[in-house]
Amino acid sequence: MTFSLTILGSSSAIPILNRNPSAHLLTVNERLFLLDCAEGTQLQLRKFHIHFQRINRIFVSHLHGDHYFGLIGLLNTFHLLGRKEELHLYGPPMLKEIIDLQLLTSMTVLKYPLLFHITSNDKYNLVHEDEHVTVHSFPLLHSVPTCGFIFREKKQERKIRKDILEKLNIPFEEIRKIKKGDDYTDEHGRVFRNEKLTIDPPSPQSYSYCSDTAYTESIIPFISGCDLLYHEATFMQEMVGNAHDKLHSTTVEAATIALKAKAKKLIIGHFSARYEDLQPLLTEARTIFPETYLAEDGIVFKI
Protein backbone atom coordinates (compact mmCIF):
# COMPACT_ATOMS: atom_id res chain seq x y z
CA MET A 1 0.00 0.00 0.00
CA THR A 2 1.27 3.47 -0.88
CA PHE A 3 1.71 5.81 2.08
CA SER A 4 3.69 8.91 1.16
CA LEU A 5 3.81 12.65 1.77
CA THR A 6 4.63 15.38 -0.75
CA ILE A 7 5.58 18.82 0.54
CA LEU A 8 3.86 21.51 -1.55
CA GLY A 9 4.78 24.47 0.66
CA SER A 10 7.21 25.04 3.53
CA SER A 11 7.21 28.81 4.11
CA SER A 12 5.37 30.70 6.81
CA ALA A 13 3.07 33.66 6.13
CA ILE A 14 5.17 35.29 3.41
CA PRO A 15 5.92 33.21 0.30
CA ILE A 16 9.43 33.48 -1.14
CA LEU A 17 10.77 32.44 -4.52
CA ASN A 18 11.78 28.92 -3.55
CA ARG A 19 9.27 28.28 -0.75
CA ASN A 20 5.48 28.36 -1.01
CA PRO A 21 3.32 28.68 2.13
CA SER A 22 1.76 25.66 3.80
CA ALA A 23 0.31 22.69 1.90
CA HIS A 24 0.95 18.97 2.16
CA LEU A 25 -0.36 16.13 -0.01
CA LEU A 26 -0.73 12.72 1.63
CA THR A 27 -1.20 9.63 -0.53
CA VAL A 28 -2.77 6.57 1.10
CA ASN A 29 -3.42 3.59 -1.16
CA GLU A 30 -3.54 5.91 -4.22
CA ARG A 31 -6.05 8.23 -2.52
CA LEU A 32 -4.99 11.87 -2.24
CA PHE A 33 -5.59 14.01 0.85
CA LEU A 34 -4.68 17.71 0.80
CA LEU A 35 -3.74 19.36 4.10
CA ASP A 36 -3.99 23.14 3.99
CA CYS A 37 -4.11 25.05 0.75
CA ALA A 38 -2.04 28.23 0.75
CA GLU A 39 -1.83 30.73 -2.07
CA GLY A 40 -0.26 29.06 -5.11
CA THR A 41 -0.98 25.48 -4.06
CA GLN A 42 -2.61 24.51 -7.35
CA LEU A 43 0.49 25.73 -9.21
CA GLN A 44 2.61 23.53 -6.94
CA LEU A 45 0.36 20.58 -7.74
CA ARG A 46 0.98 21.14 -11.44
CA LYS A 47 4.70 21.77 -10.95
CA PHE A 48 5.15 18.44 -9.17
CA HIS A 49 3.01 16.57 -11.73
CA ILE A 50 0.23 15.58 -9.33
CA HIS A 51 -3.13 14.55 -10.79
CA PHE A 52 -5.00 16.89 -8.47
CA GLN A 53 -8.45 15.99 -9.81
CA ARG A 54 -8.02 12.84 -7.71
CA ILE A 55 -8.09 14.91 -4.51
CA ASN A 56 -11.40 14.18 -2.81
CA ARG A 57 -10.72 15.47 0.72
CA ILE A 58 -9.14 18.73 1.84
CA PHE A 59 -8.30 19.48 5.48
CA VAL A 60 -7.79 23.10 6.61
CA SER A 61 -6.07 23.51 9.96
CA HIS A 62 -7.09 27.13 10.64
CA LEU A 63 -8.10 30.39 9.02
CA HIS A 64 -4.82 32.25 8.71
CA GLY A 65 -4.38 33.14 5.06
CA ASP A 66 -1.13 31.25 4.53
CA HIS A 67 -3.10 28.05 5.13
CA TYR A 68 -6.19 28.58 2.98
CA PHE A 69 -5.88 31.55 0.58
CA GLY A 70 -5.37 29.12 -2.33
CA LEU A 71 -8.54 27.19 -1.61
CA ILE A 72 -11.12 29.17 -3.59
CA GLY A 73 -8.84 29.14 -6.63
CA LEU A 74 -8.47 25.37 -6.49
CA LEU A 75 -12.21 24.88 -6.01
CA ASN A 76 -12.87 27.10 -9.02
CA THR A 77 -10.33 25.22 -11.14
CA PHE A 78 -12.12 21.96 -10.34
CA HIS A 79 -15.32 23.67 -11.51
CA LEU A 80 -13.79 24.96 -14.75
CA LEU A 81 -12.38 21.52 -15.53
CA GLY A 82 -15.88 20.04 -15.28
CA ARG A 83 -15.41 18.03 -12.13
CA LYS A 84 -18.47 15.95 -11.20
CA GLU A 85 -17.20 13.94 -8.24
CA GLU A 86 -18.02 15.26 -4.78
CA LEU A 87 -15.34 17.02 -2.76
CA HIS A 88 -15.17 16.93 1.05
CA LEU A 89 -13.82 19.97 2.88
CA TYR A 90 -12.87 19.83 6.58
CA GLY A 91 -12.21 22.98 8.57
CA PRO A 92 -13.36 25.58 11.11
CA PRO A 93 -17.01 26.71 11.11
CA MET A 94 -16.38 30.04 9.36
CA LEU A 95 -14.67 28.36 6.40
CA LYS A 96 -18.06 27.46 4.93
CA GLU A 97 -19.21 31.07 5.26
CA ILE A 98 -16.06 32.31 3.52
CA ILE A 99 -16.35 29.88 0.60
CA ASP A 100 -20.10 30.41 0.23
CA LEU A 101 -19.60 34.20 0.09
CA GLN A 102 -16.85 33.94 -2.51
CA LEU A 103 -19.01 31.70 -4.68
CA LEU A 104 -22.03 33.96 -4.22
CA THR A 105 -20.24 37.19 -5.15
CA SER A 106 -18.76 35.59 -8.27
CA MET A 107 -22.15 34.05 -9.14
CA THR A 108 -20.52 30.62 -9.35
CA VAL A 109 -22.59 27.47 -8.97
CA LEU A 110 -20.16 24.59 -8.69
CA LYS A 111 -20.66 21.68 -11.08
CA TYR A 112 -19.77 19.23 -8.33
CA PRO A 113 -21.07 18.67 -4.77
CA LEU A 114 -18.96 20.45 -2.13
CA LEU A 115 -19.55 18.90 1.28
CA PHE A 116 -18.41 20.74 4.43
CA HIS A 117 -17.35 19.00 7.64
CA ILE A 118 -16.90 21.25 10.66
CA THR A 119 -13.85 20.50 12.81
CA SER A 120 -13.65 21.12 16.54
CA ASN A 121 -10.57 22.68 18.11
CA ASP A 122 -11.31 21.66 21.70
CA LYS A 123 -11.08 17.87 21.63
CA TYR A 124 -9.69 14.79 19.91
CA ASN A 125 -12.25 13.85 17.30
CA LEU A 126 -12.73 11.35 14.45
CA VAL A 127 -13.38 13.37 11.29
CA HIS A 128 -13.05 10.74 8.57
CA GLU A 129 -12.89 6.97 8.23
CA ASP A 130 -12.84 4.66 5.24
CA GLU A 131 -11.65 1.11 4.57
CA HIS A 132 -8.00 2.16 4.54
CA VAL A 133 -7.50 5.03 6.99
CA THR A 134 -8.85 6.98 9.95
CA VAL A 135 -8.34 10.72 10.40
CA HIS A 136 -8.62 12.44 13.77
CA SER A 137 -8.36 16.14 14.53
CA PHE A 138 -6.92 17.50 17.78
CA PRO A 139 -6.44 20.99 19.27
CA LEU A 140 -3.25 23.00 18.76
CA LEU A 141 -2.20 26.15 20.62
CA HIS A 142 -2.33 29.15 18.32
CA SER A 143 -3.77 32.67 18.08
CA VAL A 144 -6.93 31.44 16.31
CA PRO A 145 -8.76 28.09 16.66
CA THR A 146 -6.41 25.54 15.07
CA CYS A 147 -6.50 21.78 14.56
CA GLY A 148 -3.83 19.24 13.93
CA PHE A 149 -4.64 16.03 12.08
CA ILE A 150 -3.38 12.46 12.43
CA PHE A 151 -3.85 9.88 9.70
CA ARG A 152 -3.63 6.25 10.72
CA GLU A 153 -3.58 3.43 8.23
CA LYS A 154 -5.82 0.50 9.13
CA LYS A 155 -4.26 -2.91 9.56
CA GLN A 156 -4.36 -4.86 6.33
CA GLU A 157 -5.60 -8.43 6.03
CA ARG A 158 -3.07 -11.24 6.16
CA LYS A 159 -1.69 -12.37 2.81
CA ILE A 160 -2.05 -16.03 1.81
CA ARG A 161 1.12 -17.67 0.53
CA LYS A 162 0.73 -18.45 -3.16
CA ASP A 163 2.48 -21.80 -2.89
CA ILE A 164 0.08 -22.89 -0.13
CA LEU A 165 -2.94 -21.64 -2.07
CA GLU A 166 -2.00 -23.71 -5.11
CA LYS A 167 -0.98 -26.78 -3.12
CA LEU A 168 -4.10 -27.04 -0.95
CA ASN A 169 -6.64 -25.87 -3.53
CA ILE A 170 -8.44 -23.84 -0.85
CA PRO A 171 -12.09 -23.03 -1.66
CA PHE A 172 -12.82 -19.40 -2.40
CA GLU A 173 -15.22 -19.02 0.53
CA GLU A 174 -12.46 -20.09 2.96
CA ILE A 175 -9.89 -17.62 1.65
CA ARG A 176 -11.62 -14.63 3.21
CA LYS A 177 -11.68 -16.32 6.60
CA ILE A 178 -8.01 -17.19 6.39
CA LYS A 179 -7.10 -13.58 5.50
CA LYS A 180 -8.88 -12.50 8.67
CA GLY A 181 -6.79 -14.90 10.77
CA ASP A 182 -8.75 -18.17 10.85
CA ASP A 183 -7.15 -21.60 10.58
CA TYR A 184 -8.15 -23.88 7.69
CA THR A 185 -9.55 -27.41 7.92
CA ASP A 186 -9.53 -29.38 4.65
CA GLU A 187 -12.00 -32.07 3.53
CA HIS A 188 -9.90 -34.75 5.30
CA GLY A 189 -10.11 -32.97 8.64
CA ARG A 190 -6.52 -31.80 8.60
CA VAL A 191 -6.04 -28.48 10.38
CA PHE A 192 -3.60 -25.93 8.96
CA ARG A 193 -2.59 -23.15 11.34
CA ASN A 194 -3.02 -19.63 10.03
CA GLU A 195 0.60 -18.66 10.63
CA LYS A 196 1.66 -21.46 8.25
CA LEU A 197 -0.75 -20.34 5.54
CA THR A 198 -0.22 -16.60 5.57
CA ILE A 199 2.32 -13.80 5.68
CA ASP A 200 2.16 -10.89 8.11
CA PRO A 201 0.87 -7.71 6.44
CA PRO A 202 3.00 -4.56 6.62
CA SER A 203 2.68 -2.61 9.85
CA PRO A 204 0.08 0.20 9.64
CA GLN A 205 1.63 3.64 9.12
CA SER A 206 0.69 7.01 10.59
CA TYR A 207 1.27 10.68 9.81
CA SER A 208 0.69 13.63 12.14
CA TYR A 209 0.26 17.19 10.87
CA CYS A 210 0.87 19.90 13.48
CA SER A 211 0.60 23.15 11.57
CA ASP A 212 0.78 26.46 13.48
CA THR A 213 1.22 25.93 17.20
CA ALA A 214 3.15 27.08 20.22
CA TYR A 215 5.00 24.45 22.19
CA THR A 216 2.43 22.36 24.01
CA GLU A 217 2.85 18.88 25.44
CA SER A 218 -0.93 18.45 25.43
CA ILE A 219 -0.68 17.07 21.87
CA ILE A 220 1.68 14.24 22.81
CA PRO A 221 -1.04 11.65 23.65
CA PHE A 222 -2.64 12.24 20.22
CA ILE A 223 0.55 11.81 18.17
CA SER A 224 2.42 9.30 20.33
CA GLY A 225 4.42 6.75 18.35
CA CYS A 226 3.57 8.17 14.93
CA ASP A 227 5.77 7.12 12.03
CA LEU A 228 6.05 10.60 10.53
CA LEU A 229 5.45 13.83 12.45
CA TYR A 230 5.28 17.25 10.86
CA HIS A 231 5.68 20.00 13.43
CA GLU A 232 6.12 23.65 12.55
CA ALA A 233 9.47 25.25 13.43
CA THR A 234 9.10 28.86 12.35
CA PHE A 235 12.16 30.10 14.28
CA MET A 236 15.51 28.96 15.59
CA GLN A 237 15.89 28.75 19.36
CA GLU A 238 17.64 32.13 19.59
CA MET A 239 14.28 33.69 18.63
CA VAL A 240 12.23 31.77 21.18
CA GLY A 241 10.76 35.04 22.47
CA ASN A 242 9.37 35.83 19.01
CA ALA A 243 8.00 32.30 18.76
CA HIS A 244 6.16 32.59 22.06
CA ASP A 245 4.79 36.03 21.22
CA LYS A 246 3.36 34.74 17.94
CA LEU A 247 2.33 31.34 19.35
CA HIS A 248 4.72 29.49 17.06
CA SER A 249 7.46 26.98 17.79
CA THR A 250 11.24 26.82 17.49
CA THR A 251 13.38 24.05 16.04
CA VAL A 252 14.31 22.86 19.53
CA GLU A 253 10.70 22.84 20.67
CA ALA A 254 9.53 20.84 17.63
CA ALA A 255 12.33 18.33 18.18
CA THR A 256 11.48 18.06 21.87
CA ILE A 257 7.86 17.22 21.03
CA ALA A 258 9.05 14.54 18.60
CA LEU A 259 11.35 13.08 21.24
CA LYS A 260 8.70 13.01 23.95
CA ALA A 261 6.07 11.63 21.57
CA LYS A 262 8.48 8.86 20.49
CA ALA A 263 7.91 9.69 16.84
CA LYS A 264 10.00 7.73 14.36
CA LYS A 265 10.75 10.66 12.06
CA LEU A 266 10.24 14.44 12.31
CA ILE A 267 9.74 16.96 9.51
CA ILE A 268 10.07 20.65 10.35
CA GLY A 269 8.62 23.45 8.23
CA HIS A 270 6.69 26.74 8.17
CA PHE A 271 10.03 28.53 8.09
CA SER A 272 10.21 32.28 8.58
CA ALA A 273 11.14 34.15 5.40
CA ARG A 274 14.15 35.55 7.28
CA TYR A 275 15.94 32.22 6.80
CA GLU A 276 17.43 31.79 3.33
CA ASP A 277 19.67 28.91 4.42
CA LEU A 278 17.70 26.23 6.24
CA GLN A 279 20.64 24.04 7.18
CA PRO A 280 21.20 25.75 10.58
CA LEU A 281 17.56 25.00 11.52
CA LEU A 282 18.05 21.35 10.64
CA THR A 283 21.33 21.13 12.54
CA GLU A 284 19.79 22.69 15.64
CA ALA A 285 16.76 20.35 15.62
CA ARG A 286 19.01 17.31 15.18
CA THR A 287 20.85 18.09 18.40
CA ILE A 288 17.61 17.03 20.12
CA PHE A 289 16.07 14.60 17.63
CA PRO A 290 18.52 13.14 15.07
CA GLU A 291 15.79 11.81 12.76
CA THR A 292 14.75 15.31 11.69
CA TYR A 293 14.32 16.41 8.07
CA LEU A 294 13.44 19.64 6.28
CA ALA A 295 10.01 20.06 4.68
CA GLU A 296 11.39 21.51 1.45
CA ASP A 297 8.99 22.11 -1.45
CA GLY A 298 8.74 19.10 -3.75
CA ILE A 299 10.31 16.61 -1.34
CA VAL A 300 8.49 13.27 -1.08
CA PHE A 301 8.65 11.24 2.13
CA LYS A 302 7.77 7.58 1.74
CA ILE A 303 6.55 6.14 5.01
Secondary structure, 3 states (H helix, E strand, C coil): CCEEEEEEECECCCCECCECCCEEEEEECCEEEEECCCCCHHHHHHHCCCCHHHEEEEECCCCCHHHCCCHHHHHHHHHHCCCCCCEEEEECHHHHHHHHHHHHHCCCCCCCCEEEEECCCCCCEEEEECCCEEEEEEECCCCCCCEEEEEEECCCCCEECHHHHHHHCCCHHHHHHHHCCCCEECCCCCEECHHHHEECCCCCCEEEEECCCCCCHHHHHHHCCCCEEEEECCECHHHHHHHHHHCCCEHHHHHHHHHHHCCCEEEEECECCCCCCCHHHHHHHHCCCCCEEECCCCCEEEC
